[in-house]
Amino acid sequence: MAKIKISQSKMNSYATNFGDCAEELDYYPLKEGNMPYSQSNSINGLRENILQLVLSVENFGSAAQQDAIRIKQMGEAFAEKDKDLSGHIQLEVQ
């Protein structure tokens, strides 16, 4: 295994330059918008939760639509059965 030799002054110089560059990279998403100085992960979490809400509402809507179709079919079937039974009852009474 080889040793790497570097002077402390060079390392401090690189660290200072690196720190200066990093300070220039401040990131504030939507700084001028509705959520000033928010963290990007918070916005990402909000977006994910809104997407989940929209998908849940869509799933609920499709389930309600399927239930409405089933209820309509049941109503039609009951109405048809009532007509058949009322015809049989009238024939038996006469």
C-alpha positions as CSV (number, residue, x, y, z in Angstrom):
1,M,0.0,0.0,0.0
2,A,1.4,3.4,-1.0
3,K,1.4,6.5,1.1
4,I,0.0,9.7,-0.4
5,K,1.8,12.8,0.7
6,I,0.1,16.2,0.5
7,S,0.9,19.4,2.2
8,Q,-1.5,20.8,4.8
9,S,-1.5,24.2,3.2
10,K,-2.6,22.8,-0.2
11,M,-5.4,20.7,1.5
12,N,-6.6,23.8,3.4
13,S,-6.6,25.8,0.1
14,Y,-8.7,23.1,-1.6
15,A,-11.1,23.0,1.3
16,T,-11.5,26.8,1.3
17,N,-12.2,26.8,-2.5
18,F,-14.6,23.9,-2.1
19,G,-16.4,25.7,0.7
20,D,-16.7,28.9,-1.3
21,C,-18.2,27.0,-4.2
22,A,-20.7,25.2,-2.0
23,E,-21.9,28.5,-0.5
24,E,-22.8,29.7,-3.9
25,L,-25.1,26.7,-4.5
26,D,-27.9,27.7,-2.1
27,Y,-31.2,26.3,-3.3
28,Y,-34.5,27.6,-2.2
29,P,-37.3,26.1,-4.3
30,L,-40.2,28.4,-4.9
31,K,-38.3,31.2,-3.0
32,E,-40.5,33.9,-4.6
33,G,-43.7,31.8,-4.6
34,N,-46.2,30.5,-2.1
35,M,-43.8,28.5,0.0
36,P,-40.6,30.6,0.6
37,Y,-37.5,28.9,1.7
38,S,-39.0,25.5,1.7
39,Q,-36.9,22.4,1.7
40,S,-37.0,20.5,-1.6
41,N,-37.8,17.2,0.1
42,S,-40.9,18.8,1.8
43,I,-42.1,20.0,-1.6
44,N,-41.5,16.5,-3.0
45,G,-43.5,15.0,-0.2
46,L,-46.3,17.4,-0.8
47,R,-46.4,16.5,-4.5
48,E,-46.4,12.8,-3.7
49,N,-49.2,13.2,-1.2
50,I,-51.3,15.3,-3.6
51,L,-50.7,12.6,-6.3
52,Q,-51.9,9.9,-3.8
53,L,-54.9,12.0,-3.0
54,V,-55.8,12.4,-6.7
55,L,-55.4,8.6,-7.3
56,S,-57.5,7.8,-4.3
57,V,-60.3,10.1,-5.4
58,E,-60.1,8.5,-8.9
59,N,-60.3,5.0,-7.3
60,F,-63.2,6.0,-5.2
61,G,-65.0,7.5,-8.2
62,S,-64.6,4.3,-10.2
63,A,-65.8,2.2,-7.3
64,A,-68.8,4.4,-6.9
65,Q,-69.5,4.2,-10.7
66,Q,-69.3,0.4,-10.5
67,D,-71.7,0.3,-7.5
68,A,-74.1,2.6,-9.4
69,I,-74.1,0.2,-12.3
70,R,-74.8,-2.8,-10.0
71,I,-77.6,-1.0,-8.2
72,K,-79.2,0.0,-11.5
73,Q,-79.0,-3.6,-12.7
74,M,-80.4,-4.9,-9.4
75,G,-83.3,-2.4,-9.7
76,E,-84.1,-3.5,-13.3
77,A,-83.9,-7.1,-12.2
78,F,-86.3,-6.5,-9.2
79,A,-88.7,-4.5,-11.4
80,E,-88.8,-7.3,-14.0
81,K,-89.3,-9.9,-11.3
82,D,-92.1,-7.8,-9.7
83,K,-93.9,-7.7,-13.1
84,D,-93.6,-11.4,-13.5
85,L,-94.9,-12.1,-10.0
86,S,-97.7,-9.6,-10.3
87,G,-98.8,-11.4,-13.5
88,H,-98.8,-14.8,-11.8
89,I,-100.7,-13.4,-8.8
90,Q,-103.4,-11.9,-10.9
91,L,-103.8,-15.2,-12.8
92,E,-104.1,-17.1,-9.6
93,V,-106.7,-14.7,-8.1
94,Q,-109.0,-14.9,-11.1
